[in-house]
Amino acid sequence: MKFSSPRNFYFLAGRLIPWCAVAAAVLALIGLYLGFFVAPTDYRQGDSYRIMFIHVPAAWMSMFIYLVMAGYSVANLVWNIKLSDVMAGALAPTGALFTFIALWTGALWGKPTWGTWWVWDMRLTTELILLFLYLGYIALRSAIDDPRRAARASALLALVGSVNVPIIYFSVKWWNTLHQGASVSITKAPTMAATMFAAMIVMAFACWMYTIAVVLARARAEILEREKHMGWVAEVVNGA
């Protein structure tokens, strides 16, 4: 494919990053406005539930990014596509960030709701394990000097760790848990007000646009490092 070439991908990513960054900012402003000023007050939790508009999209992204990272890892192991490893490595820090945000905002929401910052609930515990998987993946890539060995070892870790994602998602169904069930489902209508649902979806798209922007920027930097001996990189650097 045309854009499997590091050079072509580098320039394509450069064109996409500003659009995705602007879209992320606009969507975030709309989503936060809907969530914090338009959505009604919850009759049981009051206004404390509004942390949901950050917490839930962050939790969704933490799981989705890991699955995408695992998918790129498979592509690298099977077809040895350099860009797949670059993208997997670029996704990991952003996935770790969203996992941390999900845990942090969950604690902020849990204090007024459950009366405690943290419980060893299965959903919370498996989400914490996901953070450790992200950090372990990043550390493993950094610890191995040989790029090929680092790519293979981290790809295997990503694949093994992907087992944790469905456990996170289904934990509220498989175990007795304090954590509430899913408010949004593909097979069922949302169990919330329309404005709440709209705010959450807009925030989810904002998180995804942000992810695309920062991951492409990180991938471009990695490509320049890996391809530094190529003539086109020298042209880019000298032109900058």
N, C-alpha and C positions, 0 to 999 in steps of 0.2 A: 504493500500500500504506500501511497505517496507520502503520508505523514508519519510512517514508521521510521523514516529517516530522521536522525537527530537534528540535522540542519533545518529541514522543512518544519519539523515539529516546533523547533525553537522560535521560528518567525511566526508560525500560526499562533502559538501561545502568547507571544508578544501582542498580537492584535486582539486576542480574546480577553486578556487580563483587565484592561480598563473598563470594558463593557460589563464584565462580571462584577468588578468592584463597585461600579456605580449602581448596578442592579441590586447588589447586596445592601448598600447603604439606603437606597430608596425603599426597598422592601422591609428592611429592619425598622425604619421610621414609621412606615404604615402599620406594620405588625404591632409595634410597641404602642402606637397611638390607639389602635383598636383594642388591644389587650388591657391597657392601663386606664383608658379614658372612656371608651365606648362600651365595652363588655359590661354586663350587669354584675352587681355584687352577688356572690354566692350566698344562698340562704343559710348554709351550714358553716362555711369556713370564713365568711366575710370577705375582706379584701386580701387576706393572706394567700388565697388560692392563685392570685395573679402571677406569682413566681412560676406558675405552670407554663406561661407563655415563653419562658426561657428554658425552664427545666426539661420539658417534654421534647421540644425540637433538638436540644443538645443531646438528650438520651437517644433519640432516633438516629442522629448523625453519628454518635459514638459507635453504634452497632453497624450502621450501613457502611461507614467508611472502612471498618475492619473487614467486612465482606468484600468490598471492592479491592482492598489491599490484598486479600487472600486470592481474589480472582487474578489480579496482576501477577501474583506470585506463581500461580499455576501456569500462566502464559510464559513466564520466564523459565520455569523448570521444564516445560514441555517443548517450547519452540525456541528458547534461548533468545528472546527478543530483549535487547538492551533497554529499550524505552519502558518495557514492563517493569523491570527492576527499578528504574529511575522513578516511575510513578508510584510504585509501592513504597519506596523509601520516602518520597515526598508527602505521601498521605499520612504516614505514621504520626508525626508531631501534631498535625491538626486533629487527628482522631484522639490522641491523648488529651489535647486541650478540651475538646468537647466532652470527653469522659470525665475530666476533672470538673468542668462546669456542671455537668449533670449531677455529680456527687455533691458538690458544694451547694448548689441551689436546692437539691433534695434535702440536705441538712437544714437549710434555712426554712424550707416548707415543713419539714418534719417537726421542728421545735414547737410551733403553735398548734400543729395538728395532732401529733402523738405525745407531745410533752417532753421530747428528748431529741437531741441532735442526731443520734445514730442508734440503730438497732441492728443486730446481726440477722437481719431479714434476708431471705434467699435472693431477692431481687437486688438489694443493696450489695450483698456480698459478691455476687457474680459480676456486678458492674465494677466493683473494686478490683476483682480479678482481671477484668478487661483492661483497666488502667495499668496494672502490672504487666500484662501482656504487651501493651503498647510500649511501655518503658523498656521491657526486656528486649523487644524487637529493635528499638533504637540503639540500646546499649550493645547488642550483639553485632549490629552492622558497624558500629564504631570500633569495636574491639578487634575485628579481624582486618588485617592490612590488605590482604589479597581481595580485590573487588569481586572476583568470581566466587571465591569461597564464602565471602560475606553475603553475597546475593543468594547463594544456595542455602546456607544455614538459616538466614533470616526468613527465606521463603518457606522452609520446612516448619519453622516456628509459627509463622502466620497461618499455615494450613492446620497445624495441630490446635492452635488457639481458636480457630473459627468454630470449633465444637461448642465453645462457651456462648456464642451468640444466640443460638436457639434456646439454650438453657436460660439465658437472661429473659428472652421474650416470653417463654412459656412458664416461667417460674411461678407467676401468680396463679396459674391453673394447676400446676403439678404439686405445689406445696401450700400449706396454710401460711398466710403471709399478711402482714399489716398493710403492705403496699396495695393500693387500689388497682383494679383491673383496667384494661385498656378502654379509654373513652372513645377512641377512633379505631374502626375496624373496616377491612375491605368488604366483609360480608354483611355488616350491620350498619344501620343509620347511626350517626353520632349521638351520644347520650349527653349532649350539652347544647346550650343556646347557639343559634346560628352565628352570632357575632364572636362568641368564644371560639367556635370551630374555625371561622375565617381568620381570626388573629393567629391561631396556632399554625394553620397551613401557610399563611403568609410568612410567618417567622421561620418555618421549616425551609421554605424556598430561599429566604434571606441567608440562612445558614449554609445552604447548598451553594448559592452563588459565591458566598465568601470562601467556601472550601475550594471551589474551582479556581478562584483568583489566586489564593495564596499557594495552593498546590502547584499550579502552573508556574508561578514565580519561583518557587523552590526548585521545580524541575528544570527550569531554564538555567538556574545557577549551577545545578548538578551537571547538566549537559556541557556547559562551558568548562567545567573542571575536568570532565572525562574526555572531552574532545579538544583539549587545549593545544594539542600538537597539530591539529588540522588547520589548513589554510583559511577556511571560512571563519574560524574563531578569531584568528589574528585580525581579519578584516573587521569583524564586529567590535573587537576591543579597540582597535586603532580608530575606528569610526566613531566610537563613543567618546 
